[in-house]
Amino acid sequence: MTYLSLMKRIAAGLILFFCAASDLHAQETYFNKADYERKVFFGSIVLGMNAAQIDGDTYSGFHKAGLNMGVGAYTRLSPKWLANIELLYSQKGARQINVYESPAVGTIPLGYRARLNYVEIPLTIQYLVYPKLHLGGGLSYSRLISDKEEIDSYTAYTTQTTEGTFRKQDINYLVSLQYQLYDNLFARVRYQYSMLSIRDGSRIPVDFHSGSQFNNLFAFHLICVF
């Protein structure tokens, strides 16, 4: 998926989200329906994607698209408050393609790619601003299960590949907006950022860092609650 295509999809999703939000008061939230007055716990299936970057790698832009999916559970604390915990597979990292003009061979595309695959456990508290619109905040713990970094070199026309240079643990703070699209189907936009550096400066390739590095991403989800 190209960066332009990703941005178009994100823009379209946000437009649909805020158009739907004009109907905030249309019905009660799924969690407070009369049928569930005595129900405290709810399960969920989460399907979505990340738009990610790594702060501190000398590049900018949420160019790295990745999966963000798994399962979760909600606990109703009161008619206005929910607690939410999830177990997710989350693909983070960075991606950048630059163009180098060589006097010898002409235009050469140069790429930088960092692929970080995590198992992630976000824990959030959500406040029902309106019956169908929930504002959330919390923390997320991630465990790195694989990483791969590739750097294209225009001098030798080769790709340098490194693995195992990122920290195994990542702790993020996060904020989210969640909207009830229909009955038990919700859409969510979540922003999260690393609280601690994900890699020591000594393990970052030369010329590819400007200090400590941090995961920085938006996640877009569809959630089915049951």
C-alpha positions in Angstrom: 0.0 0.0 0.0 1.5 3.4 -1.0 1.6 6.3 1.4 -0.8 8.3 -0.7 -3.3 5.4 -0.8 -3.0 5.0 3.0 -3.6 8.7 3.6 -6.7 8.6 1.3 -8.1 5.7 3.3 -7.4 7.4 6.6 -9.1 10.6 5.4 -12.1 8.7 4.1 -12.4 6.9 7.4 -12.3 10.1 9.4 -14.9 11.8 7.2 -17.3 8.8 7.7 -16.5 8.8 11.4 -17.4 12.5 12.0 -20.4 12.3 9.7 -21.8 9.5 11.7 -21.0 11.4 14.9 -23.7 13.9 14.0 -26.2 11.3 15.3 -24.6 11.0 18.8 -27.9 11.1 20.7 -29.8 8.8 18.5 -29.8 5.8 20.8 -28.3 4.5 24.0 -24.9 2.8 24.0 -24.7 -1.0 23.5 -23.2 -1.4 27.0 -26.3 0.1 28.7 -29.1 -1.5 26.8 -32.0 -2.7 29.0 -31.2 -6.3 28.2 -27.8 -6.0 29.8 -28.6 -4.2 33.0 -27.0 -7.1 35.0 -24.2 -7.8 32.6 -20.8 -6.6 33.7 -18.3 -8.2 31.2 -18.4 -8.1 27.4 -16.0 -9.8 24.9 -14.7 -8.2 21.7 -13.0 -8.9 18.4 -10.7 -6.2 17.1 -9.7 -5.8 13.4 -7.6 -2.9 12.2 -4.4 -1.3 11.0 -1.6 0.9 12.1 -0.1 4.0 10.4 3.3 4.1 12.2 6.6 5.8 12.3 9.7 5.8 14.5 10.6 9.1 16.0 14.4 9.7 16.0 15.3 7.9 12.8 15.8 11.2 10.8 12.6 10.5 8.8 9.1 11.8 9.4 5.6 10.7 8.3 3.3 7.8 9.2 4.4 5.7 6.2 4.5 2.3 7.7 1.2 0.4 7.4 0.7 -2.7 9.5 -1.9 -5.0 11.0 -3.4 -4.4 14.4 -5.9 -7.1 15.5 -6.9 -9.4 18.3 -9.4 -9.9 21.0 -10.5 -7.9 24.1 -12.9 -7.5 27.0 -14.9 -4.7 28.5 -16.0 -4.2 32.1 -18.8 -1.8 32.8 -17.8 0.1 35.9 -20.8 2.4 35.9 -23.3 3.7 33.3 -20.7 6.3 32.3 -17.4 4.4 32.7 -15.9 1.3 31.0 -12.6 -0.5 31.5 -11.1 -2.2 28.4 -8.2 -4.7 28.1 -7.0 -6.3 24.8 -4.5 -8.8 23.4 -3.4 -7.6 20.0 -0.9 -8.5 17.3 0.5 -5.1 16.2 2.9 -4.3 13.4 4.9 -1.1 14.0 8.1 0.4 12.4 9.0 2.9 9.8 9.2 3.1 6.0 10.8 5.7 3.7 11.7 5.8 0.1 14.1 8.6 -1.1 15.4 9.2 -4.6 19.2 9.7 -5.2 20.4 11.3 -8.5 23.6 9.6 -9.4 25.8 11.2 -12.1 26.9 7.7 -13.1 23.7 5.7 -13.4 20.9 8.3 -13.0 18.0 8.0 -10.6 18.3 5.5 -7.8 15.4 4.8 -5.3 16.8 4.3 -1.8 14.7 2.7 0.9 14.7 2.5 4.7 12.4 -0.1 6.3 12.0 -1.1 9.9 9.5 -3.9 10.7 8.7 -4.4 14.3 6.1 -7.1 15.2 4.7 -7.0 18.8 2.2 -8.8 21.0 0.5 -5.9 22.7 -1.7 -5.6 25.8 -3.5 -2.2 26.0 -5.4 -1.3 29.2 -7.7 1.7 29.0 -10.5 3.5 30.9 -13.3 4.9 28.7 -15.7 7.7 29.5 -19.0 7.9 27.7 -19.0 11.5 26.6 -22.3 10.8 24.8 -24.2 7.5 24.7 -22.4 6.5 21.4 -19.1 8.4 21.7 -16.4 7.1 24.2 -13.2 8.9 25.1 -10.4 6.7 26.4 -7.0 6.8 27.8 -4.5 4.4 29.3 -1.3 2.4 28.9 -0.1 -0.4 26.7 2.6 -3.0 27.2 4.2 -4.6 24.1 6.5 -7.5 23.7 8.6 -7.6 20.6 8.4 -11.0 18.8 10.5 -10.1 15.7 12.3 -7.2 14.1 14.0 -6.5 10.8 15.7 -3.4 9.5 16.7 -2.8 5.9 18.8 0.0 4.5 19.5 0.4 0.8 23.0 1.6 0.0 23.5 3.6 -3.2 27.3 3.2 -3.0 27.3 -0.6 -3.3 23.8 -1.1 -4.6 23.1 -3.5 -1.8 20.6 -3.8 1.1 22.0 -3.9 4.6 19.8 -6.0 6.9 20.0 -6.1 10.7 17.9 -7.9 13.3 17.8 -8.0 17.1 18.8 -4.4 17.8 15.5 -3.2 19.3 14.4 -3.6 22.9 12.1 -6.5 23.7 9.7 -4.4 25.7 7.8 -1.2 24.8 5.4 0.7 27.0 3.1 3.3 25.4 0.6 5.9 26.7 -2.5 6.1 24.5 -5.7 8.1 23.9 -8.7 7.0 21.8 -12.1 8.0 20.4 -14.6 5.2 20.0 -18.0 5.5 18.2 -20.9 3.1 18.0 -21.7 2.6 14.4 -24.5 0.1 14.8 -25.7 -1.9 17.7 -22.6 -3.9 18.7 -20.2 -2.6 16.0 -17.8 0.2 16.9 -15.2 2.3 15.1 -12.1 3.5 17.0 -9.2 5.8 16.4 -6.3 5.4 18.8 -3.0 7.4 19.1 -0.1 6.0 21.1 3.5 6.8 21.8 6.5 5.1 23.5 7.2 6.2 27.0 10.8 4.8 26.9 13.3 4.5 24.0 12.9 1.4 21.9 16.6 1.2 21.1 20.0 2.2 22.5 21.8 4.9 20.5 24.8 2.6 20.2 22.7 0.1 18.3 21.3 2.5 15.8 23.0 2.5 12.3 25.2 5.5 11.7 23.4 8.4 9.9 20.0 6.9 10.7 19.2 8.5 14.1 19.0 11.8 15.8 19.0 10.5 19.4 16.7 8.1 21.2 14.0 6.3 19.1 10.3 5.9 20.0 7.3 4.2 18.4 4.7 6.7 17.2 1.5 5.6 15.6 -2.2 5.9 14.9 -4.4 2.7 15.0 -7.8 2.4 13.3 -10.1 -0.3 14.4 -13.5 -1.9 13.8 -14.7 -3.7 17.0 -17.4 -6.3 17.4 -18.6 -6.5 20.9 -20.6 -9.5 22.3 
